[in-house]
C-alpha cells in the first residue's frame, strides 16, 4: 500500500494526514520528515501516473495492489467525493461522508474525540442488541464523523459473533496502534486505555461480571484480522482482565 497526491496543497490537507496515520501508526522521525516540505520534495521524485476521473487536479489517494481509492478535494481542501477503481474496471463515485474518528495518537486528540467515540459506541451497541451480526472490522479508521456530527460506519466484515466482539476489537486495535506510536508517552497511553475501558462498561451496560463473562465466552476469532500477534486468545484475556476489575 502507498499514498499518492496531486500537489503540495492537498499534501498538507487534514485528510492526507489521516491517510498517513492509516499507513503507519509509528509517527517515526522518517514519517515526520516525509510529512514536511522537505519530505514532499523527496517523495515527489517518485512519480505515479493516474488518469483522473474528473478535470479537478486536487486529489489524494491510496493504492493497494490493483485497487485505487482517490479522494477529490475542492479549492478549500475540503473532501467532496471518493472515487474507487479496481484493475481495469471503471471509476465508481461516492460522496465523502466524514473524517476518521481519531486523527492523531495523543491524549489531547483522544479527549477531543471522546464524545464521538462514546456516541459511536452507543449507536453500535443499540444496533447489536437488535441482531447478532457484528461489524467485524470496528476500528477508529472505519468510523467516520461528518460535518454535522453524524456517525457513519464503513468497510464492515459482517459475521455472526458475540455482541462484545466489536468493542473488544476496537479496544485491542487501538492499543496496538498506541504501542507502535513513537510519540506518545506510556502514561498518556494508559490514560487513554483507562478512559476507553470505562466507556465500554458504561455504554454496554455491564452492571455485573456475569454478563460480561458470558459475552466474552461467546467471542469467536475470525481467521484474519488487523491484530499482529498470532495468539489471538492473549488479546481477549488482557481485555477481559482489565474490564473485569472495573465492574462492580
Secondary structure by P-SEA (a helix, b strand, c coil): cccccccccccccaaaaaaaaaacccccaaaaaaacaaaaaaaccbbbbbbcccccccccccccccbbbbbbbcccccccbbbbbcccccbbbbccccccccccccaaaaaaaaaaaaaaaaaaaaaaaaccccccccccccbbbccccbbbbccccccccccaaaaaaaaaaaaaaaaacccccaaaaaaaaaaaaaaaaaaaccccaaaaaaaaaaccccccccccccaaaaaaaaaaaaaaaacc
